Structure formats: structure tokens, C-alpha cells
């Protein structure tokens, strides 16, 4: 499946000194942060569907976020959020589905009911996956994180008509990609733990992800990831 390769210059993040955009003027805006994996889910979805000209990217500087973002855009004061048709919706899992169903571009869910069911299972499991790994950075990585990566390896074995969870790239891949990206960097750097060791399908999945422009354009700075996670989880 072709993916639009529109390379975009990243706009500067808006901080507490920045003026708001012309809110609710009919422009569709996706509010993200470059370092946030949850926001990256919605960003990848937008890119893969070729919506770069339809959905404007508005990056927010989370440590120094503008007051107007909470007051006028999204009271929860988190990213991602999407300003669309005079309303704002949030929550990354909801946004992946919302952007996929409400905009043009290639569908991120196949027609096959079995694959759709498996996608729902994978997406529903993602919270557990994250909890188990984030919650155990100070514990035994192999014992706690290992089974989570084994879960992905097994899931990648279900359909053999492509390297992704459902064969073709889908919502399920988008939900996991930003986090696997960060875990691979952080666990290798800090614990010398290779998440792909003994997991050939996971290694292939990561390799194939890194051929997609729509994903590559959203990747976080590895050094920033390591620094942030050390500070947040190991301090």
C-alpha cells in the first residue's frame, strides 16, 4: 500500500509566550508534542492518510505550554487533541479511529472481520502493555517487559500476508509503534536489553515501519527520549 511521501518541515512548538492560532475558524488542527508517544499515534494516522494539507499540525511545548491551550482548546490540557468542525476531541486511541473514519485516504482497517476483531483485541491490550513496561523500569526488565514483547512477537505470527499485525499496516501498528520505538532506544541504552533478540518478527516489523515515510517523519529524537525517561522513571 503506498504511503504519501510529503516531507514536512516541523513547525516550531508553541509555548507560554505564543499567540493562539485563529481558533475555530474552520481549520482542522491536530495538537501534538514532538516528544509525546500518544500524540504520535494521531500524527502517524494523519500522515499515512495523506492529510498533511487537510489537518494542520500544531505542536505544543508541554513543559511550558500556553495558557490558552487549556482555556480555549482542550480543558484536559493534554495532547493529542483534534480541532474539527467546531469541536475538540482527545484521547489518542479515539483519535486514531476518528481520523481514520472521518477523513479521506487509505483505510487503516481491513474489510476482513477476523482482522478487525484482532485489531480491537490488540488495541484493547495496549494499556496493559504500557503499564507492564513503564511500571517496571526499576525492576527486572526481562521478567516484566520480556513477556510484553513476546506478546507482540506472537501477535505478529497470526497473519502471514504481510509484516504488520494484520498483514498490512493498520491502526494496530500505529497504536504500538511510538512506544516500541522509545522502549527499544531506552532499554538498549540503559539496560543493554535488546527487545528484538530472539524475536525475528518484531525485528522485521520495526524494519518495515522504518520504511514508511508517514512514520519516519514522526520519530522522536533518541537522545531526548533517553534523557526524559531517565529523569522521569529512574530518578
N, C-alpha and C positions, 0 to 999 in steps of 0.2 A: 504494500500500500504506500503510495507516495506521500511524502510529508512536505508541506510548503517550506522552502528554504529561504525565508526572508530574514537576513541577518539584521538585527536591530541594534543601534547604539543604545545602551542603557541610560534612561533619563536619570538625572540626579535625584536622590532621595529628598523628600520634603521633611523639614524639621520644624521646631517650635517657632522659628523666625519666618517660615514660609507662608505666603498667602495661599488660601484655598483655591482650587480650580473653580470655574463657574458652575457650581453645583446645581444639579437637577435642571440642566439646560438642554436635555435630550441626548447628551453624550453618554455612552456606556463606558464606565470606568471600573477597572479591576485594581483595587488597592492591595498592595503586597509589601513585603520587605524582602530584600535580596537574600538575607540570611535565613529566612523562616521556611522550614520544610513544608509546613501546612499550606502556606501561600504558594509555594512552588507547585503544588498539585494543581491549583486552578490555573496557574501561569502556563504549565505544560499543556493543559487542556485547550486553552485559548490558542496557543501556538500551533498545536497539532491540527486543529480545525481550520487554520489559516485565517484567524480572526484579528490579526495584528492591526488591520485598518478599521475594524468594527468595534474593538474593545481597547480603549486606551489604558495603558499601564501607568499606574500612579504609585511609585514606591514611597514608603513611609520610613523615616528613621525611627525605629522603635524605642531606643533608649532616650531619644529627645523628640518624642512625637508631638505634632502640632495639637493645640487645644481644640481647634475647630474639628478635628477628625472625630473626637468623641462627641462633641456638642452638636455637630451638624450632619455627620455622615453615619457613624456607627457607634451607638452608645456603649456597646460592649468593649470598644476601644482595642479590638484585636484585628489582626489580618489573618486570612484574606477577607475582603468583602467586595461585593459587586453592586455598583450603582447602575440600575437598569429599569427603564420605564417608570421613573419617579419613585422607585423604592430601592432599599438596600437590603441585600441578603448576605448572610455569612455562613460560617462552618464549611471547612474545606471539602468534606465528603459530599455535602449537599451541593456545593458549587460545581464540583466535577460533573455531577449528574445534571445540574441545571444548565450549565454551559453546553453540555453535550446535547441535551434535548431541545434547547430553545434557540439555537443558532445553527446556521448552515455549516457545511463542511463534513468531512468523513465521519461516520458514526464510530463511537468508541465502544459500542456494544454490538456483538454479532447477533444475527437473527436466531441462531440455534438456541432453543430453550435450555438445553443441558448446559451450554456455555454460559448463558445468562444466570442460571441458578448458581453455577460455580463462582461466577464473578461476585454475586451477592454474598456468598459464603466467605470468600477471600476478603472482601471489603469489610464485612462484619467482624472478621477476626483481627483486623489491623490494629484496633485499640489494644487488644491483648498483646499482640506482637510488640507494640511500642512500650507498653507498661513493663513487660518482662525484661526488655533490654535496657531501657532508661533507668529502671528501678534497681538494676544490678551492676552498674558500672563499678561500684566499690566491692562487689562480691566476686564469686568465681565465674569468670566470663564463659568458660567452656560449659559449665554446668547450667547456667541460666540462659545465656544468649545462644549457645550451640543448638538447643532444640528448636529455637525460633528460626534459625537459618536452615535447619533440617526440614522444618515445615515448608519453607519456600521451595527447597530442593524437590521435595515430594510433590508439591503443587505443580511445579514446572514439568512434572512427568505425566500429568493427566492427559494432555492433548499433544499429539506429536505432529501437528500440521504447521508448526512454526515455533520459534524460540521463546515466545512470550506465554503468559499464564493461560490464555485462551487460544494459543497458537499465534493469532495476530495481536498487535498492540491494542490495548484496551484500557478502560477505566481501572481495572485491577492493577495493571502495571503502574499507572500514574499514582495510585494510592501508596504504593510501596517504594517507588523509585527514589524520591527525595531522602527518605530515611536510610535506605540501604546505602545510598551514596555517602551519607555522613557517617554511618556506622563503619563502613569499610575503611574510610580515611582514619577515623578516630581510634578504632580498635587496633589497627595495624601500627599506627604511630605511637600509641601509649602502652599497649599491652603486647605488641608484636603478635597479634591474633589475626590470622588471615581467614576472613569469612568464606572465601571460595575454596579453601583447602578441603579436598575430598567431596566437593560439591560442584561437579562439572557443569550441571545445568544452570546453576546460579552464576557461575563464571561466564557461561555463554550468554545468559540473559543480560548481565551487566555489559558485556562486549557489544551486544546488539543494541542496547539502549544508547550506547555511546556512538552509534551511527546515525541517530535521529537528531536532526537539527533542532526540532521542536523541544527536545530535552536538553541538548548540549547548551543551548542559549540561556538556560535557566540555572546552570550548575553554580553551586556556591564556591567561594574561594576556600581551598583546603586549609590554608593556614588560619583563616578566620574561624573555621569550624573547630579545629583543634583547640585554639585559644579559648573560644567561647565555651566549649564542652568541659575543658579542664577547669575553668573558672566556675562554671555552673554545677558540675557534678562531682568534681574531685577536690574542691577547695575545703 
